[in-house]
Amino acid sequence: MSESLTPKQVAEHNTVDNGLYIIIDNSVYGLKDFVDEHPGGAKILKRVGGKDASKQFWKYHNESVLKKYGPKLKVGEVKEEAKL
């Protein structure tokens, strides 16, 4: 089931122990179980944990990577934080 998460909630998942969430094009992915499989190494994923990594992702990957891994790693979508 897909969750709606604020950018602040994603930022709380910035380490492997916290689930290592990243944002790619407003979708949120949990990389905790993928970090050691990443062909580019774990270090780069840990560096972008809890952040919007769209720019970095698209610089090194194409859409086929997202189609291959996205369904099993996606945890939700980013929702806008309420404006007070």
C-alpha positions in Angstrom: 0.0 0.0 0.0 1.3 3.4 -0.9 1.7 6.1 1.7 1.5 9.9 1.4 4.6 11.4 3.0 5.7 15.0 3.5 9.2 16.0 2.6 9.8 16.3 6.4 8.7 12.7 6.9 11.0 11.5 4.2 13.9 13.4 5.7 13.4 11.5 8.9 14.3 8.3 7.0 17.8 9.4 6.1 19.8 6.4 7.3 19.7 2.7 6.6 18.5 2.1 10.2 15.5 4.5 9.5 14.6 2.9 6.1 16.8 5.1 3.8 14.0 6.9 1.8 14.7 8.9 -1.2 12.5 11.0 -3.5 12.6 10.6 -7.3 10.0 12.7 -9.2 7.6 12.9 -6.2 7.7 9.2 -5.6 9.3 7.9 -2.4 11.5 4.8 -2.4 12.8 2.8 0.6 16.3 1.6 -0.2 17.1 -0.2 3.1 17.1 -3.6 1.5 18.6 -2.4 -1.8 21.6 -0.4 -0.6 24.1 -3.2 -0.6 22.9 -4.4 -4.1 23.3 -0.9 -5.7 25.9 -1.3 -8.5 27.2 2.2 -7.8 27.8 1.4 -4.2 26.1 2.1 -0.9 27.9 5.3 -0.2 26.1 7.3 -2.9 22.7 6.1 -1.7 23.5 7.0 1.9 24.6 10.5 0.8 21.1 11.2 -0.7 19.0 9.4 2.0 16.1 11.5 3.1 16.3 13.9 0.2 15.0 14.5 -3.3 17.5 12.6 -5.4 15.8 13.1 -8.8 18.6 15.1 -10.3 21.3 12.6 -9.3 19.2 9.6 -10.3 18.5 10.8 -13.8 22.1 11.9 -14.4 23.2 8.2 -14.1 20.1 6.1 -14.8 17.4 5.8 -17.5 13.7 4.9 -17.1 14.3 1.2 -17.5 16.1 1.2 -14.1 13.1 2.8 -12.4 10.8 0.3 -14.1 12.9 -2.6 -13.0 13.4 -1.7 -9.3 10.7 0.9 -8.7 7.7 -1.4 -8.0 9.4 -3.3 -5.2 11.1 -0.3 -3.6 8.3 2.3 -3.8 6.8 3.2 -0.4 4.6 6.1 -1.4 4.2 9.6 -2.9 5.3 13.0 -1.6 2.4 15.2 -0.5 2.7 18.9 0.1 3.0 20.1 3.7 0.1 22.1 4.9 0.6 25.8 4.7 -0.1 27.5 8.0 
